[in-house]
Amino acid sequence: MTRTVPASVLNEIRPFMEDRGAQGLEATAMLAGTADGAITRVVIPDQIGYRSAAGVAVEVTGLGKRQLAGALALDERWHARIHSHPAE
């Protein structure tokens, strides 16, 4: 199924992703929306970015996992997990 991400959602996540990328780190977020497939918002969980000679990674912390677990309203669903690459 194809999903369209509204510009308002992209505009909300862009500064966070760009900031992490400027630091040479990956970032992640979840796209949430309605049961019929419409994406309506982004949720950015607490996370830690790592960079080493082997590459980059991002870890959602315990707090971030709890944030995600409680983020959805009863009529919402997770539609996608997105992440960035600092060099792209």
C-alpha positions as a Markdown table, in Angstrom:
| # | Residue | x | y | z |
|---|---|---|---|---|
| 1 | Met | 0.0 | 0.0 | 0.0 |
| 2 | Thr | 1.3 | 3.4 | -0.9 |
| 3 | Arg | 1.2 | 6.1 | 1.7 |
| 4 | Thr | 1.5 | 9.9 | 1.3 |
| 5 | Val | 3.3 | 11.9 | 4.0 |
| 6 | Pro | 1.7 | 15.3 | 4.3 |
| 7 | Ala | 4.1 | 18.3 | 4.0 |
| 8 | Ser | 3.1 | 19.4 | 7.5 |
| 9 | Val | 4.5 | 16.1 | 8.9 |
| 10 | Leu | 7.6 | 16.4 | 6.8 |
| 11 | Asn | 8.1 | 20.0 | 8.0 |
| 12 | Glu | 7.8 | 18.8 | 11.6 |
| 13 | Ile | 10.4 | 16.1 | 11.4 |
| 14 | Arg | 12.9 | 17.9 | 9.1 |
| 15 | Pro | 14.6 | 20.1 | 11.7 |
| 16 | Phe | 15.3 | 17.1 | 14.0 |
| 17 | Met | 16.6 | 14.9 | 11.2 |
| 18 | Glu | 18.8 | 17.8 | 9.8 |
| 19 | Asp | 20.2 | 18.6 | 13.2 |
| 20 | Arg | 21.2 | 15.0 | 13.8 |
| 21 | Gly | 22.6 | 14.7 | 10.3 |
| 22 | Ala | 24.7 | 17.9 | 10.9 |
| 23 | Gln | 26.2 | 16.1 | 14.0 |
| 24 | Gly | 27.0 | 13.1 | 11.8 |
| 25 | Leu | 24.3 | 11.0 | 13.5 |
| 26 | Glu | 21.3 | 8.9 | 12.4 |
| 27 | Ala | 17.8 | 9.7 | 13.7 |
| 28 | Thr | 14.6 | 7.8 | 13.8 |
| 29 | Ala | 10.9 | 8.6 | 14.2 |
| 30 | Met | 7.5 | 6.9 | 13.8 |
| 31 | Leu | 4.7 | 8.0 | 11.5 |
| 32 | Ala | 1.2 | 7.6 | 13.0 |
| 33 | Gly | -2.3 | 8.1 | 11.5 |
| 34 | Thr | -5.7 | 6.7 | 11.0 |
| 35 | Ala | -6.8 | 3.1 | 10.6 |
| 36 | Asp | -7.6 | 3.8 | 7.0 |
| 37 | Gly | -4.0 | 4.6 | 6.2 |
| 38 | Ala | -3.8 | 8.4 | 6.4 |
| 39 | Ile | -0.6 | 9.6 | 8.0 |
| 40 | Thr | -1.4 | 12.5 | 10.3 |
| 41 | Arg | 1.6 | 13.0 | 12.6 |
| 42 | Val | 5.1 | 12.1 | 13.6 |
| 43 | Val | 6.3 | 10.9 | 17.0 |
| 44 | Ile | 10.0 | 11.4 | 17.8 |
| 45 | Pro | 11.0 | 9.1 | 20.7 |
| 46 | Asp | 13.9 | 9.7 | 23.0 |
| 47 | Gln | 17.0 | 8.3 | 21.3 |
| 48 | Ile | 20.8 | 8.2 | 21.4 |
| 49 | Gly | 22.8 | 8.4 | 18.2 |
| 50 | Tyr | 26.2 | 6.6 | 17.9 |
| 51 | Arg | 29.1 | 7.3 | 15.6 |
| 52 | Ser | 32.3 | 5.2 | 15.4 |
| 53 | Ala | 34.8 | 4.0 | 12.8 |
| 54 | Ala | 32.4 | 1.2 | 12.0 |
| 55 | Gly | 29.5 | 3.6 | 11.1 |
| 56 | Val | 26.5 | 5.1 | 12.7 |
| 57 | Ala | 23.5 | 3.8 | 14.6 |
| 58 | Val | 20.5 | 5.1 | 16.6 |
| 59 | Glu | 19.0 | 3.5 | 19.7 |
| 60 | Val | 15.6 | 4.2 | 21.0 |
| 61 | Thr | 16.0 | 4.4 | 24.8 |
| 62 | Gly | 13.8 | 2.8 | 27.4 |
| 63 | Leu | 12.1 | 6.2 | 27.9 |
| 64 | Gly | 11.6 | 6.4 | 24.1 |
| 65 | Lys | 10.0 | 3.0 | 24.0 |
| 66 | Arg | 7.6 | 4.0 | 26.7 |
| 67 | Gln | 6.8 | 7.2 | 24.8 |
| 68 | Leu | 6.0 | 5.2 | 21.7 |
| 69 | Ala | 3.9 | 2.7 | 23.7 |
| 70 | Gly | 1.7 | 5.5 | 25.0 |
| 71 | Ala | 1.7 | 7.8 | 22.0 |
| 72 | Leu | -1.3 | 6.4 | 20.0 |
| 73 | Ala | -4.9 | 7.3 | 20.6 |
| 74 | Leu | -7.3 | 4.3 | 20.4 |
| 75 | Asp | -8.2 | 5.2 | 16.8 |
| 76 | Glu | -4.6 | 5.6 | 15.6 |
| 77 | Arg | -2.1 | 3.1 | 14.1 |
| 78 | Trp | 1.7 | 3.1 | 13.4 |
| 79 | His | 2.2 | 3.3 | 9.6 |
| 80 | Ala | 6.0 | 3.5 | 9.3 |
| 81 | Arg | 9.3 | 3.9 | 11.0 |
| 82 | Ile | 11.6 | 6.3 | 9.3 |
| 83 | His | 15.3 | 7.0 | 9.8 |
| 84 | Ser | 18.0 | 9.2 | 8.4 |
| 85 | His | 21.5 | 8.7 | 7.2 |
| 86 | Pro | 23.9 | 11.6 | 8.0 |
| 87 | Ala | 25.7 | 11.5 | 4.6 |
| 88 | Glu | 22.5 | 11.4 | 2.5 |
